[in-house]
Amino acid sequence: MKLNIGILYGGKSVEHEVSILTALQVFKGIDKSKYNVELFYITKNNEIIISSDLINIENYKSNIFKNKAEIFFYQKNNIVYYSEIGKRIKRPKYIDAFIVCVHGNNVENGIVSSILEFNNAAYTCSDNTESGIIQDKDYTKIFLNHYGIKTLDYKVYNSDCLERIDKIKEEIFMPCIIKPARLGSSIGINIVEDIENFENGLKIALKFENKVIVEPLLKDFKEFNCACFKYHNEYITSTIEEIKNIHSILTYEDKYQNKEVKKELPALINDELTNKIKELTKRIYILFNLKGIVRIDYIYKDNALYVNEINNIPGSLGYYLFTKEGISFTKLIDMQIKEAIRNRQNRIFNYLEHNEILNKNNLNNIKK
């Protein structure tokens, strides 16, 4: 029998449109001879809808979907079902595993994985706590620095920072990059070349997020990407990619629209640096207890390697990074589904075992 797979995407996020692209790529790449596939689109109002029109990207421009139905998830006897709201169905449909394709704060930060875990679902991304940490660039740096892993120096500011802007200007480094702390896809990032424009740069970033980080603007550095995922008991790292950007930073347009951005895949680097990046990628994946495909972005300057960002659910699931490793997109999706189901089985087993220990302890306490 075919497994029933749900692709979950969209949501109230500024990376909503990127999420749609990822989901439709997965829908196209999945092996439909092995899986029945349902698209679950989370609208910008956080409604979850299904429709046969969701497979056509043009329909998202008009936001008109024929025969759409709003649904909800629930679980019974360790099976995840979904039903239309306001409609009774004698035989509700069920999902064996979810491929999570959400991007950005409010969805990728553990909210969606919490919903799925609450419903005891199998899903292809990190759990809620880990997702929340790596979505926040400040918390990520704190965690990495604790383990002696290098990140760029930075300052962190909250929404009240404008009230003490004069004091902040005395401590800040110039030129600098200002980033919203919990967004991805380079959204809200801006470069400030002089102190006169620093306050305005903060205001721009704070429009997207109430917490920002400020890093020094580097020159003459290289950028590398490497992805990783766990399959059975093996940690598989991708081919390393080098990004050669025409701008000082990689913008949203560069990532998704600009064909002038050059990418070297594989990166033209020596074996020593290759092994260092791969081993560090694997180490970070294990330290954070991550799940699914995670891409880690690095900055390399003066023979030093810095972690720039951890992407919990990378755009397009980072599939292209694995093709030179002999793993096609279809095979990669298949591996993610199998691992998600395995993780769910382990979670159920651990819960039952833990619950049995608690019940025995409670019974002993009652006897005493």
C-alpha positions, -999 to 999 in steps of 0.1 A, spaced: 0 0 0 11 36 -7 19 58 23 -2 90 26 22 120 27 12 156 36 33 185 24 28 214 49 38 249 39 29 286 39 19 303 71 20 338 86 56 345 76 75 370 55 90 340 38 56 327 28 62 328 -10 96 310 -6 77 283 12 53 278 -16 82 273 -41 98 247 -18 65 228 -14 57 227 -51 93 215 -58 88 187 -33 54 178 -48 70 176 -82 100 156 -70 83 130 -48 78 95 -61 40 92 -66 42 55 -74 51 50 -37 31 79 -21 -3 95 -21 4 132 -17 -18 159 -3 -8 196 -2 -17 214 30 -15 251 25 -13 274 55 -27 307 44 -14 340 58 -43 339 82 -31 305 94 -60 286 79 -50 252 66 -67 244 33 -67 217 7 -76 221 -30 -67 205 -63 -57 240 -75 -28 242 -51 -5 224 -75 -5 254 -99 18 282 -88 -2 307 -109 -32 303 -86 -13 317 -56 -10 351 -74 -48 355 -75 -52 336 -42 -83 319 -58 -85 281 -53 -115 262 -66 -132 235 -44 -110 245 -14 -118 232 20 -104 243 54 -93 214 75 -80 205 109 -57 178 122 -64 154 151 -50 121 163 -66 90 175 -49 57 184 -16 71 172 -30 79 137 -31 115 124 -64 123 107 -76 154 89 -112 165 83 -130 195 68 -142 220 93 -180 219 97 -184 187 78 -189 152 93 -171 124 75 -176 87 83 -142 77 71 -117 106 77 -84 106 58 -51 101 75 -15 110 70 15 87 76 41 115 75 45 152 69 71 169 48 75 203 64 83 231 39 77 262 60 102 290 62 106 319 86 95 331 120 61 321 133 63 287 115 98 274 112 107 284 148 90 253 163 54 264 160 45 240 132 66 211 146 48 217 180 14 212 163 26 181 146 42 167 177 10 174 197 -8 153 171 18 125 174 27 129 137 58 119 118 75 150 104 107 159 85 122 187 106 137 194 140 116 194 172 102 226 187 129 235 212 158 230 188 139 248 160 132 278 183 169 281 193 183 280 158 157 303 144 171 330 167 205 342 155 214 355 190 206 322 208 224 303 181 256 323 187 253 318 224 250 280 220 278 278 195 302 300 215 295 278 245 310 249 226 339 269 213 326 272 178 335 305 162 309 331 151 313 367 142 313 393 170 279 409 174 257 432 194 220 424 201 193 450 205 155 449 213 128 473 202 135 498 230 170 504 217 160 536 199 154 552 233 192 550 240 205 554 205 232 579 215 248 554 240 245 526 214 263 546 188 293 549 211 298 511 213 289 500 178 314 490 151 314 506 117 307 496 89 281 470 100 253 447 90 220 449 108 199 417 108 165 408 122 173 381 147 147 355 137 142 360 100 158 342 70 162 346 32 181 379 39 148 397 46 152 430 65 190 429 64 208 462 56 243 475 55 253 507 73 285 524 62 286 553 86 272 562 121 249 589 107 228 562 90 229 537 118 197 547 135 177 545 103 192 510 97 180 499 130 145 512 123 144 493 90 153 460 107 129 466 136 100 469 111 104 432 105 114 420 140 116 433 176 150 419 181 181 426 159 217 417 158 245 439 145 277 424 131 308 440 115 308 443 78 336 421 64 356 424 32 376 399 13 359 368 27 344 336 13 310 321 19 304 284 20 273 263 25 271 227 37 239 206 45 235 176 67 208 150 76 206 119 97 195 86 81 194 55 102 225 60 124 246 78 98 251 116 94 253 125 57 269 157 47 264 174 13 288 187 -13 302 221 -2 290 251 -21 308 285 -25 287 316 -30 303 343 -51 281 373 -47 283 406 -66 271 425 -35 285 429 0 257 406 13 235 380 -3 201 397 -7 166 382 -10 167 391 -48 202 375 -51 189 342 -35 157 339 -56 158 362 -86 194 372 -95 210 349 -121 243 369 -118 251 353 -84 277 327 -91 278 294 -72 307 269 -73 294 234 -66 316 218 -55 336 247 -40 371 249 -53 389 244 -19 415 220 -6 408 187 12 418 201 46 391 229 44 366 205 29 370 181 57 369 209 83 336 222 70 320 188 67 331 177 102 320 210 118 286 207 100 282 172 114 292 183 149 268 212 149 239 189 137 246 165 166 252 192 192 218 208 185 201 174 182 187 184 148 164 164 125 157 166 88 178 185 63 197 214 78 220 238 59 248 256 77 263 288 62 299 297 69 322 327 65 359 320 58 384 349 64 421 349 72 422 311 75 394 312 102 360 295 97 329 312 113 294 299 115 272 325 99 237 309 101 219 276 107 190 271 83 165 247 100 145 241 68 165 254 39 148 266 7 141 238 -17 153 216 12 188 221 -1 183 191 -24 208 204 -51 236 202 -25 233 164 -24 230 156 -62 268 153 -66 268 129 -36 246 105 -58 214 114 -40 186 126 -63 158 148 -51 134 119 -53 157 97 -32 163 125 -7 126 129 -1 122 92 3 150 91 29 134 120 48 100 103 50 116 70 63 136 89 89 106 109 100 86 77 106 115 61 124 118 92 147 81 90 155 84 53 164 113 61 187 93 90 203 63 67 209 86 40 224 104 65 247 71 79 258 57 45 267 89 34 284 91 67 304 54 65 313 58 29 326 86 40 349 66 69 362 36 46 369 58 21 388 72 49 409 38 63 417 25 29 426 55 23 450 49 57 466 12 48 472 22 15 488 46 33 511 
